[in-house]
Amino acid sequence: MKNLLLLSFVFIFFVSCSLDYGISGNPAENIPAMILTDAGIKQVENGNTTVDVKSDYLEYYSGDNTWAGLNTEFVSYGESGEVDIEGLAEEFAADLNKEEYVFISPVEVRVVKDNLRIKAPRLKISKESNSIAGSPNDMVHIEGDDSVIEGRGFVMDSLTGDFLFLSDVSGTMGETEETQLSNQEYIPDSTEYGTVGDDI
């Protein structure tokens, strides 16, 4: 009889309990559908690779079609298959539906056609809007063939190579005569590229 009572208690205890992952809402959406180590992902459109990502660790979330990874190398390709943007980051997240890629701390990116090297704590690359953006408060450092510029609130059009900073701009530009940049000399039109959000 004691064994039957004990067995009944254990059964009731396990039936009434569920695992709590500390996640509110639908837990299935917040638990990866796949986990891969030393792996890569490719995004392919019309038979052409548009993005190639390699990471030490990858998680895929099927509910919202997103990937997250650690120690990541990435390459983005242009319409004719040429390397457009390449870089590396400690962490990354990709929303494949929106074609947005967020890279976090530290991030190093090279925009190949403009030979620009960008270093930042965080960067967001959007294939749809052809933009690369930093967080408004992060200092972003850019080096080109004849320039070194840094500032906060960085936004770049990856097609044209045009970029701007919203504040704290400094650096040098020019091949023969260097031009010193400062906030007083450079006041960008922040409406040209829209608003840089805090969500990266």
C-alpha positions in Angstrom: 0.0 0.0 0.0 2.9 2.4 0.8 4.4 1.7 -2.6 1.1 2.4 -4.3 0.7 5.8 -2.4 4.3 6.7 -3.3 3.9 5.8 -6.9 0.6 7.8 -7.0 2.4 10.9 -5.5 5.3 10.6 -8.0 2.8 10.3 -10.9 0.8 13.3 -9.8 3.9 15.4 -9.2 5.3 14.8 -12.7 2.0 15.2 -14.4 1.4 18.6 -12.8 4.9 19.9 -13.5 6.3 21.2 -16.8 9.8 22.3 -17.7 10.3 26.1 -17.3 12.9 27.5 -19.6 12.3 31.0 -18.2 10.7 32.1 -21.4 7.4 33.9 -21.5 4.9 33.4 -24.3 5.2 30.5 -26.6 8.3 28.6 -25.6 8.6 26.8 -28.9 9.3 30.2 -30.6 12.3 30.9 -28.3 14.0 27.5 -28.4 16.2 26.8 -31.5 14.9 24.3 -34.0 18.5 23.5 -35.0 21.9 23.9 -33.4 25.0 23.5 -35.5 28.7 23.8 -34.7 31.5 24.7 -37.1 28.9 25.2 -39.8 27.8 27.7 -42.4 24.7 28.9 -44.1 24.1 30.3 -47.6 21.2 32.4 -48.8 20.5 31.6 -52.4 18.2 33.6 -54.7 17.6 32.5 -58.3 20.4 30.0 -58.1 23.0 32.6 -56.9 24.5 32.8 -53.5 23.7 36.2 -52.0 25.0 35.7 -48.4 27.5 33.2 -47.1 28.0 32.9 -43.3 30.4 30.6 -41.4 30.2 30.3 -37.6 31.7 28.3 -34.7 28.1 27.9 -33.4 24.7 28.5 -35.1 21.1 28.4 -33.9 18.1 28.4 -36.2 14.7 29.6 -35.1 12.0 28.3 -37.4 9.1 30.4 -36.0 10.5 33.7 -37.4 13.1 32.3 -39.8 16.1 33.7 -38.0 19.7 32.5 -37.3 22.0 33.5 -34.5 25.7 32.7 -34.3 29.1 33.1 -32.5 32.5 33.8 -34.0 31.2 34.6 -37.5 32.7 35.3 -40.9 30.4 36.6 -43.5 30.3 37.6 -47.2 27.6 39.4 -49.1 27.5 39.2 -52.9 26.2 41.7 -55.4 23.8 41.0 -58.2 26.5 39.8 -60.6 28.1 37.5 -58.0 31.0 39.8 -57.0 32.0 40.1 -53.4 30.2 43.2 -52.1 30.8 43.2 -48.3 32.9 40.8 -46.1 33.7 40.8 -42.4 33.8 39.1 -39.1 32.1 39.5 -35.7 31.8 37.8 -32.3 28.1 37.5 -32.5 25.5 37.8 -35.2 21.7 37.5 -35.9 20.0 37.2 -39.3 16.4 37.8 -40.1 16.1 36.0 -43.4 12.6 37.3 -44.1 13.7 40.9 -43.9 17.2 40.2 -45.2 18.7 42.1 -42.2 21.9 41.0 -40.5 23.1 42.3 -37.1 26.7 41.9 -36.1 27.9 42.6 -32.5 31.2 43.3 -30.7 33.7 43.7 -32.1 32.8 44.0 -35.8 35.1 44.4 -38.7 33.6 44.9 -42.2 35.2 45.7 -45.6 33.1 47.2 -48.4 35.1 45.8 -51.3 34.3 48.1 -54.2 35.1 51.3 -52.1 38.0 49.6 -50.2 36.5 50.9 -46.9 37.3 49.1 -43.7 34.7 49.7 -40.9 35.2 48.8 -37.2 32.4 49.1 -34.7 30.8 47.6 -31.6 27.6 46.8 -33.6 26.5 47.1 -37.2 23.3 46.3 -39.0 23.4 45.4 -42.7 20.1 45.5 -44.7 20.1 44.0 -48.2 16.7 45.4 -48.9 17.6 49.0 -48.2 21.3 48.5 -49.2 22.4 50.1 -46.0 25.0 49.6 -43.2 24.2 51.3 -40.0 25.7 51.7 -36.5 23.9 52.3 -33.3 23.5 56.1 -32.6 25.7 56.0 -29.5 28.5 53.7 -30.8 31.7 55.1 -32.1 32.4 53.8 -35.7 35.8 54.0 -37.2 36.3 54.0 -41.0 39.5 53.7 -43.0 39.7 54.3 -46.8 42.6 54.7 -49.2 43.2 58.3 -48.2 41.0 58.9 -45.2 40.5 58.0 -41.5 37.1 59.1 -40.1 35.2 58.2 -36.9 31.9 59.3 -35.4 28.6 58.3 -33.9 25.3 57.5 -35.7 26.9 56.0 -38.8 24.8 55.2 -41.8 26.1 54.1 -45.3 24.5 53.3 -48.6 26.3 50.1 -49.7 25.5 50.7 -53.4 26.9 54.2 -53.7 29.5 54.2 -50.9 28.0 57.4 -49.5 28.0 57.6 -45.7 27.3 60.0 -42.9 27.7 60.4 -39.2 25.2 62.1 -36.9 27.6 63.3 -34.2 31.1 63.4 -32.8 32.8 63.3 -36.3 36.5 63.6 -36.6 39.3 62.5 -38.9 41.3 63.3 -42.0 40.5 63.1 -45.7 42.3 63.8 -49.0 45.3 62.5 -51.0 47.5 65.5 -51.2 46.1 68.0 -48.8 44.5 66.5 -45.7 41.3 68.1 -44.5 40.5 67.9 -40.8 36.9 67.1 -40.0 35.1 68.2 -36.9 31.4 68.6 -35.8 31.5 72.3 -36.7 32.6 71.6 -40.3 30.3 68.6 -41.0 26.6 68.7 -40.3 24.9 65.9 -42.2 21.3 65.8 -43.4 20.1 63.0 -41.2 16.8 62.7 -43.2 18.7 61.5 -46.3 19.0 57.9 -44.9 16.1 57.9 -42.4 16.5 57.4 -38.7 19.0 55.1 -37.2 17.2 53.1 -34.5 18.5 51.9 -31.1 17.3 48.4 -32.0 20.7 47.1 -33.1 
